[in-house]
Amino acid sequence: MTGESSTHEHRAPARRAARDERPALVMAFPISAAAPLPTGEPVGRAWLSALGAPDSEVSGKHLKVTRLRGGGVQVSDAGSRNGTWVDGARLGPEEAVTLSDGALLRIGRSLFVYRERFRGPLAPSAPLGRMVGPYGLRGVADVLEAWRTQPPANALIVGESGTGKELMAEELSRVLGRGAPVAVNVGAVPATLFEGQLFGHVAGAFSDARKASRGVVLAADGGVVFLDEIGELSLELQPKLLRLLENREVQAVGAERPQKVDVVIVAATHQPLEARIEAGTFRRDLYARLAMAIVSLPPLRDRVEDLFAILQTVALARGERLPPEAVEVEALERLMNEPLAGNVRELGALYARMRLRDPEPGLRQWALTEELGGPAPITGRALTREKVDAALLAAGGNESEATRMLGCSRGALRRFRSKA
């Protein structure tokens, strides 16, 4: 056989499979459910009943969904009695609106979030320990499942404040079968006490050391140590973690030799550590060892379909119930359009404040308006780059003022800007 005849075509590098990604409508209220796009004939009451959420305020033929060439999706009202709402604005007769990922759709007392790349089963997912996420935590669950079979020695949890980093550390520790993690807020430990608190000390190591101390790490032998706010650790203290991360050794203050320890180190931060490395305030070698495995927790604004399920869990933790029949859909719709920069933590605090205003079980528009200020924003249906740029320029970059000029919510504006 000649060399020419045995030559094969070069294979380009393989691309990652799309993993059953498809567009879907994810019901956020009154239940957690998901459905393929109901393209073709208009749908309404019977469609919702099949999803397990009958809605008497929805017409028999209420909504029409159309797939566009090129992959876009449009919705229009099909002559319903009570109207169709997209991102807080009611559609006019025969008006068709192209949906962007994360668009909020209301028909009757039902709220949906449009997802361009929905994946996984249509049924909601179980909580991850104490983290509730019927649909928005599936990427996190995949990471945890991978760690179950290939346990990391070190792991880094990244996410904005209030996204549940400590709860994630708890779940990781449970998945690894190592019990509850021992948590240390490293940013709050004084520099002079850092080594002694983490690694222990021998008796007489310093003036106040009357008794020996094992320190946090040795006390957690066989378990998990959770180093919260690792981005706050001062530059001079960062090298002191390297021996632990590299060799699983600690040396107590005043001790002659190090001791071996069996711990998984889980660190967490809301800061962009890569930017801190470039600025010279975080060591690259420390980051490399912490980031052997990384999980990124999504902000609440990127998983608003989980919001009502989270609210119900917040209420339950207070010994209360939050039944759907006690919720005004307009109030929940506005809440889902709010940016909630503090994420789940801010949502819980907001709910607690509303309970002071309105002690009766439920969620009502008047209480939310009093807490957030009103009136509720109305989302524009046809945002364009030119309109948004002009409004932001006129508002001096102030998003709140720009949303008033555009007639849209801050949530819708931010979603538009992230996609534009």
C-alpha positions as CSV (number, residue, x, y, z in Angstrom):
1,M,0.0,0.0,0.0
2,T,1.4,3.4,-0.9
3,G,1.8,6.2,1.5
4,E,-0.6,8.3,-0.5
5,S,-3.4,5.7,-0.4
6,S,-3.0,5.3,3.4
7,T,-3.3,9.0,4.2
8,H,-6.4,10.0,6.2
9,E,-8.2,13.3,6.4
10,H,-7.1,15.4,9.3
11,R,-9.7,15.6,12.1
12,A,-10.3,19.0,13.5
13,P,-10.4,19.3,17.3
14,A,-13.7,18.0,18.7
15,R,-16.3,20.5,19.9
16,R,-18.1,19.9,23.2
17,A,-21.5,18.3,22.7
18,A,-24.6,20.6,23.2
19,R,-26.0,18.0,25.7
20,D,-29.6,18.1,24.9
21,E,-29.8,21.9,25.1
22,R,-33.1,23.3,23.7
23,P,-35.3,26.3,24.1
24,A,-38.0,26.0,26.8
25,L,-40.5,27.9,29.0
26,V,-39.7,27.4,32.7
27,M,-42.6,28.0,35.0
28,A,-41.6,30.0,38.0
29,F,-45.1,30.4,39.6
30,P,-47.3,28.9,40.9
31,I,-45.2,25.8,40.6
32,S,-41.8,24.8,39.3
33,A,-42.2,23.1,36.0
34,A,-40.8,23.3,32.5
35,A,-42.2,22.7,29.0
36,P,-40.9,22.6,25.4
37,L,-41.9,25.6,23.4
38,P,-45.6,25.1,22.4
39,T,-45.1,26.3,18.8
40,G,-47.9,26.1,16.3
41,E,-51.5,26.7,17.3
42,P,-52.2,29.1,20.2
43,V,-52.2,27.5,23.7
44,G,-53.9,28.4,26.9
45,R,-55.9,26.8,29.8
46,A,-55.6,23.2,28.6
47,W,-51.8,23.6,28.1
48,L,-51.4,24.9,31.7
49,S,-53.5,22.1,33.1
50,A,-51.3,19.5,31.4
51,L,-48.3,21.1,33.2
52,G,-50.1,20.6,36.5
53,A,-50.9,24.3,37.0
54,P,-54.5,25.1,36.0
55,D,-55.2,28.8,35.8
56,S,-58.8,30.1,35.5
57,E,-57.6,33.5,34.4
58,V,-56.0,32.1,31.2
59,S,-58.1,31.9,28.1
60,G,-58.6,28.7,26.1
61,K,-56.5,30.2,23.3
62,H,-54.3,32.7,25.1
63,L,-50.7,32.7,23.7
64,K,-49.0,32.0,20.4
65,V,-45.3,31.0,20.2
66,T,-43.5,31.1,16.9
67,R,-40.0,29.8,16.0
68,L,-38.2,32.2,13.6
69,R,-35.7,31.3,11.0
70,G,-32.3,31.7,12.6
71,G,-33.4,30.4,15.9
72,G,-35.3,33.3,17.4
73,V,-38.6,32.9,19.3
74,Q,-41.6,35.3,19.1
75,V,-44.7,35.4,21.3
76,S,-48.0,37.2,20.6
77,D,-51.3,37.4,22.4
78,A,-54.0,35.2,20.8
79,G,-56.9,37.5,21.7
80,S,-57.0,36.5,25.4
81,R,-59.3,38.1,27.8
82,N,-56.7,39.1,30.5
83,G,-53.7,39.8,28.2
84,T,-50.2,38.6,27.8
85,W,-47.3,40.4,29.5
86,V,-43.6,40.3,28.6
87,D,-41.1,41.8,31.1
88,G,-43.9,43.8,32.7
89,A,-45.5,45.2,29.6
90,R,-48.8,44.1,28.1
91,L,-48.7,43.1,24.5
92,G,-51.0,44.9,22.1
93,P,-53.4,43.2,19.7
94,E,-51.5,41.2,17.1
95,E,-48.2,42.5,18.5
96,A,-45.4,40.0,18.3
97,V,-42.3,40.3,20.5
98,T,-39.0,38.4,20.1
99,L,-37.9,36.9,23.4
100,S,-34.4,37.2,24.8
101,D,-32.9,34.7,27.2
102,G,-34.3,35.3,30.7
103,A,-37.4,37.1,29.4
104,L,-40.3,37.1,31.9
105,L,-43.7,36.0,30.6
106,R,-47.0,36.4,32.4
107,I,-50.4,34.9,31.4
108,G,-53.2,35.0,34.0
109,R,-51.6,34.1,37.4
110,S,-48.7,32.1,35.8
111,L,-45.2,33.3,35.4
112,F,-42.6,31.8,33.0
113,V,-39.0,32.5,32.2
114,Y,-37.8,31.9,28.6
115,R,-34.5,29.9,28.4
116,E,-32.7,29.6,25.1
117,R,-30.5,26.7,26.2
118,F,-32.5,24.7,28.7
119,R,-31.0,21.3,29.5
120,G,-31.8,18.4,31.6
121,P,-35.2,16.9,32.5
122,L,-38.3,19.0,32.5
123,A,-39.1,18.1,36.1
124,P,-37.5,20.3,38.8
125,S,-34.3,19.3,40.5
126,A,-34.1,18.5,44.2
127,P,-32.3,20.9,46.5
128,L,-28.6,20.7,46.9
129,G,-28.5,20.3,50.6
130,R,-29.9,23.7,51.9
131,M,-29.5,25.3,48.5
132,V,-32.8,25.5,46.6
133,G,-32.6,25.7,42.8
134,P,-35.3,23.7,40.8
135,Y,-33.6,24.8,37.6
136,G,-30.9,27.3,38.1
137,L,-28.3,25.2,39.9
138,R,-28.0,22.3,37.5
139,G,-24.5,23.4,36.4
140,V,-23.5,23.4,40.1
141,A,-25.0,19.9,40.6
142,D,-22.9,18.6,37.6
143,V,-19.7,19.9,39.3
144,L,-20.7,18.2,42.6
145,E,-21.4,14.9,40.8
146,A,-18.0,15.0,39.2
147,W,-16.3,15.7,42.5
148,R,-18.1,12.7,44.0
149,T,-16.1,10.4,41.8
150,Q,-12.9,12.5,41.7
151,P,-12.7,14.2,45.0
152,P,-10.6,17.4,44.9
153,A,-7.8,18.1,47.4
154,N,-8.6,21.8,47.2
155,A,-11.5,23.6,45.8
156,L,-12.5,27.2,45.2
157,I,-16.1,28.5,45.3
158,V,-16.7,31.8,43.5
159,G,-19.8,33.9,43.5
160,E,-21.3,37.2,44.4
161,S,-22.2,38.1,48.0
162,G,-25.3,36.3,49.1
163,T,-25.2,33.4,46.5
164,G,-24.7,30.7,49.2
165,K,-21.0,30.0,49.2
166,E,-21.0,28.6,52.8
167,L,-24.0,26.4,51.9
168,M,-22.1,25.1,48.9
169,A,-19.2,24.2,51.2
170,E,-21.6,22.3,53.4
171,E,-22.9,20.3,50.5
172,L,-19.5,19.6,49.1
173,S,-18.4,18.3,52.5
174,R,-21.5,16.1,52.6
175,V,-20.9,14.8,49.1
176,L,-17.3,13.8,50.1
177,G,-18.6,12.1,53.2
178,R,-16.5,14.3,55.5
179,G,-19.2,15.7,57.8
180,A,-19.8,19.4,58.5
181,P,-16.9,21.8,57.4
182,V,-15.0,23.9,59.9
183,A,-15.4,27.5,58.8
184,V,-12.9,30.3,59.2
185,N,-13.4,33.8,57.9
186,V,-9.8,34.5,57.1
187,G,-10.4,38.1,56.4
188,A,-11.5,38.6,60.0
189,V,-8.5,36.9,61.7
190,P,-5.9,39.4,62.9
191,A,-2.5,38.9,61.2
192,T,-0.8,38.3,64.6
193,L,-3.2,35.4,65.4
194,F,-3.5,33.8,62.0
195,E,-0.9,31.0,62.3
196,G,-1.9,30.2,65.9
197,Q,-5.6,30.0,65.1
198,L,-5.2,27.9,61.9
199,F,-2.1,25.7,62.8
200,G,-2.1,25.8,66.6
201,H,0.7,26.5,69.0
202,V,2.8,24.7,71.7
203,A,2.6,25.8,75.3
204,G,4.9,28.7,75.9
205,A,5.2,29.6,72.2
206,F,4.3,33.2,73.2
207,S,3.5,35.1,76.4
208,D,-0.2,34.1,76.5
209,A,0.2,30.5,75.4
210,R,-0.2,28.8,78.7
211,K,-1.7,25.7,77.1
212,A,-1.0,24.1,73.7
213,S,-3.7,24.4,71.0
214,R,-4.2,22.1,68.0
215,G,-5.6,24.9,65.8
216,V,-8.5,24.8,63.4
217,V,-6.8,22.6,60.7
218,L,-5.7,19.7,63.0
219,A,-9.0,19.9,64.8
220,A,-10.7,19.3,61.4
221,D,-8.4,16.3,60.6
222,G,-10.4,13.9,58.4
223,G,-12.8,16.6,57.4
224,V,-13.1,19.9,55.5
225,V,-11.8,23.3,56.3
226,F,-13.7,26.2,54.7
227,L,-11.7,29.4,54.3
228,D,-14.2,32.1,53.6
229,E,-13.3,35.4,52.1
230,I,-10.0,34.2,50.9
231,G,-9.7,37.3,48.7
232,E,-9.4,39.3,51.9
233,L,-6.2,37.5,53.1
234,S,-3.3,39.9,53.3
235,L,-0.4,39.3,50.9
236,E,2.1,38.6,53.8
237,L,-0.1,35.8,55.2
238,Q,-0.8,34.0,51.9
239,P,2.5,32.1,51.8
240,K,1.6,30.5,55.1
241,L,-1.1,28.5,53.4
242,L,1.2,27.0,50.8
243,R,2.6,24.2,52.9
244,L,-0.8,23.1,53.9
245,L,-2.1,23.1,50.3
246,E,1.0,21.4,48.8
247,N,1.9,18.8,51.4
248,R,-1.0,18.6,53.8
249,E,1.3,19.6,56.6
250,V,0.9,22.2,59.4
251,Q,3.5,23.4,61.8
252,A,2.3,24.8,65.0
253,V,3.8,28.0,66.3
254,G,6.8,27.0,68.4
255,A,6.9,23.4,67.2
256,E,10.1,21.9,65.8
257,R,8.5,19.9,63.0
258,P,5.4,19.9,60.9
259,Q,2.5,17.4,61.2
260,K,0.6,15.6,58.5
261,V,-3.1,16.3,58.3
262,D,-5.9,14.8,56.1
263,V,-8.2,17.7,55.2
264,V,-9.9,19.1,52.1
265,I,-9.4,22.8,51.8
266,V,-12.4,24.7,50.4
267,A,-11.9,28.5,49.9
268,A,-14.5,31.0,48.8
269,T,-14.5,34.5,47.5
270,H,-16.7,37.1,45.9
271,Q,-13.7,38.9,44.5
272,P,-12.1,38.4,41.0
273,L,-8.9,36.8,42.1
274,E,-7.4,36.9,38.6
275,A,-7.6,40.7,38.7
276,R,-6.0,40.7,42.2
277,I,-3.2,38.6,40.8
278,E,-2.6,41.2,38.1
279,A,-2.7,43.9,40.7
280,G,-0.1,42.1,42.7
281,T,-2.3,41.6,45.8
282,F,-2.9,37.9,45.4
283,R,-0.2,35.2,44.8
284,R,-0.5,33.3,41.6
285,D,0.9,30.1,43.1
286,L,-1.7,30.2,45.9
287,Y,-4.5,30.7,43.4
288,A,-3.2,27.8,41.3
289,R,-3.4,25.4,44.2
290,L,-6.8,26.7,45.4
291,A,-8.3,26.5,42.0
292,M,-7.6,22.8,41.3
293,A,-11.4,22.6,41.2
294,I,-13.7,25.5,40.8
295,V,-17.5,25.9,41.2
296,S,-19.1,29.2,40.2
297,L,-22.4,30.0,41.9
298,P,-24.8,32.0,39.7
299,P,-26.3,35.2,40.9
300,L,-30.1,35.2,41.6
301,R,-30.8,37.5,38.5
302,D,-29.5,34.7,36.3
303,R,-31.9,32.1,37.8
304,V,-35.0,34.1,38.5
305,E,-37.1,31.0,37.8
306,D,-36.0,29.7,41.2
307,L,-37.1,32.8,43.1
308,F,-40.5,31.7,44.3
309,A,-39.2,28.3,45.4
310,I,-36.5,30.1,47.4
311,L,-39.0,32.5,48.9
312,Q,-41.1,29.5,50.0
313,T,-38.0,28.0,51.7
314,V,-37.2,31.4,53.4
315,A,-40.8,31.5,54.7
316,L,-40.6,27.9,56.0
317,A,-37.4,28.7,57.8
318,R,-39.3,31.5,59.7
319,G,-42.0,29.0,60.6
320,E,-44.4,30.4,58.0
321,R,-46.1,29.2,54.8
322,L,-46.2,31.0,51.5
323,P,-49.0,29.3,49.5
324,P,-49.3,30.4,45.9
325,E,-53.0,31.4,46.4
326,A,-51.7,34.1,48.9
327,V,-49.4,35.7,46.4
328,E,-50.3,38.5,44.0
329,V,-48.7,37.6,40.7
330,E,-48.0,41.3,39.9
331,A,-45.9,41.5,43.2
332,L,-43.9,38.4,42.4
333,E,-43.4,39.7,38.8
334,R,-41.9,42.9,40.0
335,L,-39.7,41.1,42.5
336,M,-38.4,38.9,39.7
337,N,-37.5,42.1,37.7
338,E,-35.6,43.7,40.6
339,P,-31.7,43.4,40.4
340,L,-31.4,42.2,44.1
341,A,-27.6,42.8,44.1
342,G,-27.4,41.0,47.5
343,N,-28.9,37.9,45.9
344,V,-30.5,35.2,48.1
345,R,-29.4,37.0,51.3
346,E,-31.0,40.2,50.1
347,L,-34.2,38.4,49.1
348,G,-34.5,36.9,52.6
349,A,-33.9,40.3,54.2
350,L,-36.5,41.9,52.0
351,Y,-39.1,39.3,52.8
352,A,-38.4,39.8,56.5
353,R,-39.0,43.5,56.2
354,M,-42.2,43.0,54.2
355,R,-43.5,40.7,57.0
356,L,-43.2,43.7,59.4
357,R,-45.3,45.8,57.1
358,D,-47.8,43.0,56.2
359,P,-47.9,40.2,58.9
360,E,-50.5,38.2,57.0
361,P,-49.1,35.2,55.0
362,G,-48.5,36.0,51.4
363,L,-46.9,38.5,49.1
364,R,-48.9,41.6,48.1
365,Q,-48.1,44.5,45.8
366,W,-48.8,47.3,48.2
367,A,-46.3,46.0,50.7
368,L,-43.6,45.4,48.1
369,T,-44.3,48.9,46.7
370,E,-43.9,50.5,50.1
371,E,-40.6,48.6,50.6
372,L,-39.1,49.2,47.2
373,G,-40.7,52.4,46.3
374,G,-43.2,52.8,43.4
375,P,-44.8,52.8,41.2
376,A,-43.7,49.5,39.7
377,P,-41.6,49.9,36.5
378,I,-43.1,49.0,33.2
379,T,-40.7,47.2,30.8
380,G,-40.4,48.4,27.3
381,R,-41.0,45.8,24.7
382,A,-38.7,46.9,21.9
383,L,-35.4,48.0,23.5
384,T,-32.7,48.8,20.9
385,R,-29.0,49.5,21.3
386,E,-29.6,53.1,20.1
387,K,-32.4,53.7,22.6
388,V,-30.5,52.2,25.5
389,D,-27.3,54.1,24.7
390,A,-29.2,57.4,24.3
391,A,-31.0,56.9,27.6
392,L,-27.9,56.0,29.6
393,L,-26.1,59.0,28.1
394,A,-28.9,61.3,29.0
395,A,-29.1,59.8,32.5
396,G,-25.3,60.2,33.1
397,G,-24.9,56.4,33.3
398,N,-27.6,56.1,36.1
399,E,-29.5,52.9,35.4
400,S,-32.5,53.8,37.6
401,E,-33.0,57.1,35.7
402,A,-32.4,55.4,32.3
403,T,-35.1,52.7,33.1
404,R,-37.6,55.5,33.8
405,M,-36.8,57.1,30.5
406,L,-37.1,53.8,28.6
407,G,-40.2,52.6,30.5
408,C,-38.5,49.4,31.5
409,S,-37.4,47.6,34.6
410,R,-33.8,47.5,35.8
411,G,-33.8,43.7,35.4
412,A,-34.9,43.9,31.8
413,L,-32.3,46.7,31.1
414,R,-29.5,44.6,32.5
415,R,-30.5,41.5,30.7
416,F,-30.6,43.5,27.4
417,R,-27.1,45.1,28.1
418,S,-25.6,41.7,28.9
419,K,-26.8,40.3,25.5
420,A,-26.2,43.3,23.3
